[in-house]
Amino acid sequence: MANSELVQRVEQRLRELGLGSVEAAQRVPGLERNYIRDLIEGKKRSFSQAKLPQVARALDWTVQDLLGDNATPAKADPKVKRITEVPLLGTVTAGAPKSPFSQIPVEDVPLLAFADLGRGEWFALKVEDRGDGDSMDRVSPPGSIIIVNRADRELRNGKCYIFSIKGETTYKMWKAGDPGYLSPYSTNPIHQPIIVKRKKDFEVIGRVKRTLLDL
């Protein structure tokens, strides 16, 4: 695709979203606020290949949508996997609830790329690898990275979530019942479930979609 055609597609997409070029860029951690504007104004000859996923994300597109060969997003090749960049925000305990994970300055947030996560508001956390952080080790041993969908807070029996209890966070499996409880899923028998009598006693931060661990 010629650069002029790419610029036209970006400008059209910005109009569809009702966003300015700087406003769109600011939606994505790590993307320079003037990057899209500079390209539109001809200050950049082309997008850096390394920046394509971030620019696409700023436009709520996939890279295929962005480059697209004159295709609209609806006509994008269904075989092309959508790449989602997920910010790694900090850590979470898989043991007793602790203070919320630390927030890293936006400019320093590492971005992790994943295929086929689907729609959602995604962020990543590292399971603490010290103390009692092994209460979810059957699925997420200490040191694992977990991918959380902030947009999915509907509780489903046997699914894993990040919970907040009185301002402190923990990673547990939801077990429905009366009362319900936040259950460990561990090889360590020391861990006990956290019983919750009322849903207002805790908050669901998001559902854990994926877990991974480097060996």
Secondary structure in CASP SS format (residue, H / E / C, confidence):
PFRMAT SS
TARGET T0000
AUTHOR 0000-0000-0000
METHOD secondary structure of the structure
MODEL  1
M C 1.00
A C 1.00
N H 1.00
S H 1.00
E H 1.00
L H 1.00
V H 1.00
Q H 1.00
R H 1.00
V H 1.00
E H 1.00
Q H 1.00
R H 1.00
L H 1.00
R H 1.00
E H 1.00
L H 1.00
G C 1.00
L C 1.00
G C 1.00
S H 1.00
V H 1.00
E H 1.00
A H 1.00
A H 1.00
Q C 1.00
R C 1.00
V C 1.00
P C 1.00
G C 1.00
L C 1.00
E C 1.00
R C 1.00
N C 1.00
Y H 1.00
I H 1.00
R H 1.00
D H 1.00
L H 1.00
I H 1.00
E C 1.00
G C 1.00
K C 1.00
K C 1.00
R C 1.00
S C 1.00
F C 1.00
S C 1.00
Q H 1.00
A H 1.00
K H 1.00
L H 1.00
P H 1.00
Q H 1.00
V H 1.00
A H 1.00
R H 1.00
A H 1.00
L C 1.00
D C 1.00
W C 1.00
T C 1.00
V H 1.00
Q H 1.00
D H 1.00
L H 1.00
L H 1.00
G C 1.00
D C 1.00
N C 1.00
A C 1.00
T C 1.00
P H 1.00
A H 1.00
K H 1.00
A C 1.00
D C 1.00
P C 1.00
K C 1.00
V C 1.00
K C 1.00
R C 1.00
I E 1.00
T E 1.00
E E 1.00
V E 1.00
P E 1.00
L E 1.00
L E 1.00
G E 1.00
T E 1.00
V E 1.00
T C 1.00
A C 1.00
G C 1.00
A C 1.00
P C 1.00
K E 1.00
S C 1.00
P C 1.00
F C 1.00
S C 1.00
Q C 1.00
I C 1.00
P C 1.00
V H 1.00
E H 1.00
D H 1.00
V C 1.00
P C 1.00
L E 1.00
L E 1.00
A E 1.00
F E 1.00
A E 1.00
D C 1.00
L C 1.00
G C 1.00
R C 1.00
G C 1.00
E C 1.00
W E 1.00
F E 1.00
A E 1.00
L E 1.00
K E 1.00
V E 1.00
E C 1.00
D C 1.00
R C 1.00
G C 1.00
D C 1.00
G C 1.00
D C 1.00
S C 1.00
M C 1.00
D C 1.00
R C 1.00
V C 1.00
S C 1.00
P C 1.00
P C 1.00
G C 1.00
S C 1.00
I E 1.00
I E 1.00
I E 1.00
V E 1.00
N E 1.00
R C 1.00
A C 1.00
D C 1.00
R C 1.00
E C 1.00
L C 1.00
R C 1.00
N C 1.00
G C 1.00
K C 1.00
C E 1.00
Y E 1.00
I E 1.00
F E 1.00
S E 1.00
I E 1.00
K C 1.00
G C 1.00
E E 1.00
T E 1.00
T E 1.00
Y E 1.00
K E 1.00
M E 1.00
W E 1.00
K E 1.00
A C 1.00
G C 1.00
D C 1.00
P C 1.00
G E 1.00
Y E 1.00
L E 1.00
S E 1.00
P C 1.00
Y C 1.00
S C 1.00
T C 1.00
N C 1.00
P C 1.00
I C 1.00
H C 1.00
Q C 1.00
P C 1.00
I E 1.00
I E 1.00
V E 1.00
K C 1.00
R C 1.00
K H 1.00
K H 1.00
D H 1.00
F C 1.00
E E 1.00
V E 1.00
I E 1.00
G E 1.00
R E 1.00
V E 1.00
K E 1.00
R E 1.00
T E 1.00
L E 1.00
L C 1.00
D C 1.00
L C 1.00
END
